[in-house]
Amino acid sequence: MKYRTLGRTGFEISEISLGTWQVGGRWGSPFDFKNAERILNEAVDQGINFIDTADVYGDGNGESEHAVGKLLRSRSERIYVATKCGRRLNPHTNEAYTPKALRGFVEDSLKNMQIETIDLIQLHCPPTEVYYRPEIFAEFDKLIAEGKIRKLGVSVEKVEEALKAIEYDNVDTVQIIFNMFRQRPSELFFEQAKKRDIGIIVRVPLASGLLSGKYTKGTTFLPGDHRTFNRNGEAFDKGETFSGIDYNTGLKAVEELKEAFPGEDLAMLALRWILTFDAVSCVIPGASNAGQLKANVSASEMNKLTTEQMEKVKEIYDERIKGLVHHLW
């Protein structure tokens, strides 16, 4: 495993880390604590020392945070934990975001994980208007002073939100969707993040599995899987599901990638492509079993993509994808 510094936090973290949206099993299936425990322990065994969770991951009652907390109590290694707050607000609106509500969520996460301090708390894809409210960000300075959190970050939907967030002096990290089908962040945002030494955490690296190269027109997903019910943004931002790409269009682009890189494991190639960008601190693919996790980790040992390979990926993106999504996120 290779390690990178998470921006100005100073945290030295594994470049392949772990996202826990589906750590307890497949999307749409009940949370399986035993499976989550296997995956989390395998992650640490493989050299992963940064785990990203959220208070809404699992079945909605902090299951993922409970599992992560148990891991922390059972291991001696230094494991950095990032969690998120805000998505429990119902309705999830700008008006619902208050310093008091966010403080309550932080305290709930501390209880869920049975820890005294959260390494990194992140606003969980709040409405765009929230980024224009200094009082929201100021509350986290108080939480830092009280020792309840160490660092503040944001998880964003749009590049514009990321650029606004890093104007706040206490925002140290940005979690953002970036992959072969979502390339816009590598332009202005990466440039500005490097200037400010912002840690960049890349989520949805495989476009909800589309870039694994394993899906076909006949692939079906569970009814409770967002890849079934959110393809057009019915439940939350469309860009979270297949990176906002029409499924059949994505399949065609995947076939072109396979033709361009014969014999390559597309998922590993997609992760390596992300890590080729030095602005990236880590990538957080999920895993629904230990085998998937081991495969993800192996991308850290791959060679960087060549200039010619990077250009080929960009060519396919420009021809197939860019006109459909580049301006949206």
N, C-alpha and C positions, 0 to 999 in steps of 0.2 A: 504494500500500500504506500502511495505517495501522499505527502501532506502539504497543505498550503495555509497561508495566514489569512484569517477571516478579516480582511481589511484592518482598520485601526483598533479592532477589539483586542488584537494580539493573540487570539485563540489559534493554536496550530491544529488544524482539523484535517481529517481524511478527505482527499479530493473526491472520492466516491463515498458518500454518506448514505443515510437511510431516511426516507420519507415514510411515515407510518399511516397514511390515509387508509390503506387496506392491509395493514400488518396483521390483523386478526383473521384474515381470510380474503376471499374474493369479494369485490364490490357487490353489494346486494345480498350477501350471505350474513348470518348472525356472527357476532364477534366471538372468536375462538381464543380464549386466553392461553391455552396450552400451545397453540400454533404461534401466537404472538411471542410467547416466551422463547420458543425454539428459534424464531427468526431473530429476535433481539440479541440473544446470546450468541448466535452464529455470527451476527454482525460484529460484535465485539471481538470474537475469536478471529475474524478475518481482518482486524485492524481498524474497523470503523470506530471513530470516537466522537461523532457528531450525529445526533438523532433529532429529527424534526417531527413534532407532534402538534396537536391542537386539542382544545377542550371539547370540540364537537366530533372528533374522530372516534369511530367505534359505533355503538348504537345510540349515541347521543347523551350518554351519562358519564363521560370522561373515561371510558374503558381504555382507550389508548394511553392516556396519561397514567392511569393506574398501573398498566403493564410496564410502562417506562420507569415509573417509580420503583416498582419491584426489582427491575433490572439494576437500578442504581444501588439499591440496598444489598444486592447479592454479588456485586462485582467490586474489585479493588481498583480497577483501571480508572483513569480520569476520563469521564464521559461528559461531553458538553451536550446540554439539552436545550433545544429551542421549542417553545410552544407558542400558541397564538390565542388572541382574544378578540371578541367582537361579534362573531357569527352566531352567538346564542341570542343576540338581540332579536326580538320578534314583535313588530316588524323590523327587518334589518334596514333601517333608514338613517339618514344623517341626523335627524332629530333625536333618535334613540341613543346616539353616542353621547355619553356624558362622562366626565371624569369619575363620578361616583360609580357608575356602572362598570367601567373598565377596571377600576380598583377592585371591585367585587370579583370580577372574573380572575384577576391575578391571584387574589387570595384563595379562590376556589381551586385554581391550578396547583398552588402550593400544597393545599390539603390533599388533592388527588394524588400527587406524587410523593407526599410526605417529605418534602424538602424545605429548607429555610430560605433558599435563594434560587431564582431561575436565572440561568446563564443568559438567555436571550428571550425576551418577550417580543412578539410581533403583532401589530395590528393585522387582522385577518381579512384582507381585501375589503376594506370599508368603502362606502360610497365616495365618489370623487370629492364631494363637498367637504368631507372630513379633513382632507389634506390642507384645507384653507382655514383651519381652526386651531390657532396656536395653543389655546387652553387645553386641548386634548393631548398634545405632545408635552406640554409643561407638567401634566400630572405624572408622567413617567420619570421626570427628574426627581420628584418627591419620592417615588417608589425606589429609585436608585439610592437616594440619601437614607432611606429607611432600611436598606439592605435586602429588600424583597426581590429585586431584579439587579442584574449586573449591566445589561446592555439592552438597547431598544432597536428594533428593526420594523420593517413593514413587509407585508406580502401584498403584491399589487396585481391588478389586471392589465393596466396600461402603462406604456412607457411614460406618458405625460404625468401619471401619478407618481411614478418612480422619481422623475426629475423634480417634481414639487416636494416630495418627501425628503430628499437629501438636502434641501435648503435648510432644514431644521438641524441645528448643531448636534442634537442628541440622537439622531438617527444614524446608526453605524452600519446597518445592513439592509439590503433589499433582496427579497425573494421574488423571483420573476420567472414567467414561462419563457423558455428559450430552447429551441431545438431546430432541426433541419427544416421544419415546416413553420417556424416562428423566428425569423432572423432579424427583425427590426431592432431588438435591444442592442445588437452588436454595433449599431451606428452611434448616434449621439449619446445615448445613455451610458454605454460602456466607457466612452471617452470622459464624460463628466464624473462617473463613479471613480475612475482611476485618479482623476485630479484630486478628489476628496478622500481617497483611500477608503472607499466604501466596500464592504464585503458583499459579494454577489453569490446568492444561493439560487441555483437553477432547479426549478421544479418542472413537472410534466415533461421530462426529457425525451420520452418516447412517444409523445403525442397520444397519451392514454393507451399505449400498446400498439398503436398503428405502425410505429417505426420498428416494431419487433420483426415485421415481415411475415408474421404467422397468420394474419387474418385474411379472409376471403369474403366474397359477396354473401356466402352462405353462413358465415360465422354469426352465432347468436349469443346474446348476453342475458344475464339474469334480469328479471323485471325491475329489481331494486338497484340495478347498476346504472350509473349516470350515462353510460354509453348507450343505454336503451331509451331513457326518458328525457335526456337533456341535449339531444343533438341540435336542437334549434333554440336552446336557451330557455326551455320551459321552466326550469327550477332555479338556475343560477346562470352566471355569465357563460355564454355559449363557448367562449374561448377556452374554458376549462376542459371541454370534451373534444377529443381529437384535435386540440389546438384551434378549434373553430373551423376546421376543414370539412367540407362535404365528404362523407365517408367514401363514396365511390371515386371521387376525385383523388382522395388520399391513396386509395389502393392503386390507382394508375401511376401516381408518382412513386410509390413504393416499388412497383415493378420496374420502373426506370432506374431506380437506385440499385436494385438487384442486378440488373443488366450491366450497370456501370461498374459494379463491384462484385464480380462473380466469385463465388466461393467464400465470401466474407459473411460473418455473422452480423446481420444488419443492426441488431440492438447494440452490440458491442461497438460497432462502427459509429452509431449515432451518439453514444456516450463519449467516445474518444473525440468525435467532432467537436462536442461542446468543450471538452477539456483543452482543446487546441487554443482556445481563447484565453490569454493570460489574465484578463480581467475577472474571470470566473474563479471564485474561491472553492466552491464544491458543487456537486450535482447530487440530487437526492431522489434517485429512483426508488419506487416502492418495491415491495416483494410480498407475494402471497404464500411463499414457501421458501425454505432454506436453499433449495436448488437455484431458484431465481436469484437469490441474494448472492450466492457464490459466482454466478455468471456475471452479474453486474460488477462485482469487485474485480473480476479479471480484466475489465476495461482499463484499469489503472496501470496494467503492465503492458498494454499495447503501445506500439510506436505512434508518434504523432502522425496525423494525416499529412501527406505531401501537399505542396502548393497546387499541383495538378488535381489531386483528389478534392481539395477544398473548392477549387474552381468548378469542378464537375457538379458538386452538390449545389453550388450557387446557381449554376446554369439550369438545373432541374427545378430549383425553387423559383427562379425568375420566370421560367416558362409555364410552370404548372400551378404555382401557389401564390406568388407575390401579389398578383392583381386581385386576388380574392380576400386576402387577410392583412396585407402589410399596413394598410391605412387604418385598420380597425383597432389594433392593440399596440 
